[in-house]
Each structure stands twice: as C-alpha cells, then as structure tokens.
C-alpha cells in the first residue's frame, strides 16, 4: 500500500526557505504489508472455518494494529491539511499559544507523529521546521507527552498500540465470525 502526503509550501517556515510550489513525498512501507480490513477479515474467517483458531487469533492482532495505524495516517493527513490551510497564519505567528487551538494541535501532533512513524520521512522535515520555529522545549514536550502538550488524544492512542487486549481480539474474532454467519463459542 502506498501513502501519499502532500504539503504545499509557498513561504519560508522558521526562517528556512523551502522550495516554492509543491513539496511532494511519496511514502511507502515495504516492510509493512497492510491488507484492507475486508481482505484480512476474509482470511481470518477462512482460518476460523477450518478451525485454525491460533492463526486466526494472531491475524486479528495484526488487523487491530493495522486498523489503528491506518486511522493514525488519516489523522496525520487531516493535520497536514490544517497546516496547509493555515500556512499564512502560521508564518505570521511565532508563538504556539497565539495560534488557534486546532492549528497548535496539528503542529504538535505532526511533531509527535514524526517521532513514531519513521516510514513517513517527510514528517521529520516538518518536525525540524517546527522545532526551529517554536523551540526545542515545544518539540520535547510534545514528543515525550509532557504536561502542556497539544498532541491529539486519538493520534496518541492509535500510535501507541503495542499489544492488543485479549478481550478486544475475541470481540473482533466474534464480529468476523458473525459476519460470516457462524458465531464462535468462546
């Protein structure tokens, strides 16, 4: 699956001159193969039909993590749109508290995401620009989630999934089984 992140920049940010026009980065993760929810659900349903519960359980773990990651990518896309829409305002304001809340949240969330999504290399450039503009303390506060950070809660949750609770896995397995008209007996 290929992810495309477009950032339109017409002026300098943080005193750094950026290329005029469109700055594009085509991002893809060759080491992470993401199936669509429908396709992986179908795989899980087939595993359940042949009573291969262990493999289905492992797959549902990956489905949950991939769904969270895709949700995070959607949020990142929305934050980029917010930055694009408010670029002239951002270029005039060098203090985060003076920005509208949604813009401050977008900047902080992209900064945070850059530290968690190595596959989205353009975010590192964005993070560096905002660190230059708003300071190292702002950067650290948001990356480390210190008190006073502006990072979006949903983004934090979706980028912090390391293990899936067993009850979540069972619930997903049961939903998939019910969609295929054979409820699980747990």
N, C-alpha and C positions, 0 to 999 in steps of 0.2 A: 504494500500500500504506500502511496506517495503522498506526502503532505506538502502543501504549498503555502508559504507565508509571504505575503506581500506587504511591504512597508513603503509608503510614499513619503519622500522627504524632499522638501523644497528649500529648506534653510539649514543653517548650522544648528546643532544642539549641543549645549555645554561648551560652546566655543570651538567645536570641531566642525570643520567644513565637510559636508557629506556630498557624494555625487548628486548632481541635480537630476530631477526626474524620478524615475522609479528604481528603487533598490529591491532586487528580487533575490530570493534564495529558495531553491528547490531542495526540500528536505526529505530524506527518506531514511528509513531504518532497516538496513539489510539484515541485521542480526535479530530483529524482532518481526516475526511474521504474524500479522494480525488478520484473523478471519473476521468476516462480518458476523454479527451476532446470529443471524439466521443460519449461516453455514456451520458455525461451530455448535449451535444448538442442535442442528440436524445430526452432526457427528456424535454428539452426546446422546441423542435419542437412539441412534443406532447401537451405541455401546450398551445402553440400558436394555434395549430389546434382546440383545444376545447375552444378557446377564453379566456383562463385564463392568460391574459396579466400581471397582477400584480405578480403572482407567477413566470412567465417566466422572468420578469424583475429582480426579486430577485435572481433567479438562475443564470442569466447571470452575475450578480455582483460577485457571488461566482466563476463562471467559470473563469472570468477575474483574480481574485485574486489567484486562484489555478494555473492557467497557469503561472502567474508571479512567484509564489513560486517554481513551477517545473523548470522554467528557472533558477531561482537562485540556486537550487540544482544542476543543470547541471554545472553552472559556478563554484560552490564550488567543485564539482568533478574535474573539469579541473584544478583548483588551487591546489588541493591535488596532482594531477598528476605532476604538475610543481614542487611542493615541493619534491616529491619522486624522480623525475628525477634529481633535483639539490641538493640533500641532502649533497653530499660530498662538494660541493661548499659552501653551507650554513654553514657547520660545520667549514670551514676554515675562513669565513668572519664574523666578529662581528659588522660590520657597514653597515647599510642599503644602504647608498649612494654608497657603493663599490660593491653592488650586481647588476647583470643585472636587468634592469627595470622590465622585466616580473616576475622575482623572487620576487622583492620588492613588486610588485602589488599583487602577490599571497599571500605573508605573510600578508600584510596589509588587504587584502580582507578577508582572513580567520579570522583574528583578529576581523574585523568588523562583519562578519557573526556570530561569536561566541556570540556576544552581542545581536544579533537579532533572532537567531534560537536556542531557549532553547531546542528544541526537538533533536538537534544534539549534544549530550553531549560530544562527542569526541572533538568537536571544542573548548570546554572550556579548555581541557588539552593542546591542540595545542596553544591556546591563551596564557595560562600561561607560556608555554615553550618559546614562542617568546617574551613575556614581560620580562622574566628573561634574555633572550639573548640580546634584543635590547632596553630594558629600558621602564620604566613606561611612559615617555613622548611620545615615539613612539606609545604605546598602546592607550593612551588617544587621541592623535592626530588623529588616525585612527578610533577609536570608536566614537568619537564626531565629526568627519569630519572637524577638524580644518584645517586651511591653511597649505599646505605642506603634506596633507595626500596622500597616494598612492592607496586608495581604488578604485577599478574598478567602473566606472560610471554605467554600466549596472547592476551590482550587487546592487548598491545603489538604483537604480530606482526600481528594482524588489522586494527588501526587504522593500520598503517604500510605498507600496500601502495600504492606509487605506480606501480610498473611490474612487470609480470609477466614472469618469465624466459621466454625463447623455448621452452626445453625443457618448461616447465610448460604453455604454450599448446599445443604439439604433442601432449603427453601427453593433455590434455583433448580436443583435436580427435580424436585417435585413439580415445579412450574413447567419444566420442559417435558416431563413425563405426562402431565395432564394435557398439555398442548397436543401430545401425540396419542392421547386417549388411553393411557394405561398408567393410572396413579401408582406411585411407589408405596410399598408397605415398609415403613421405617420403624 
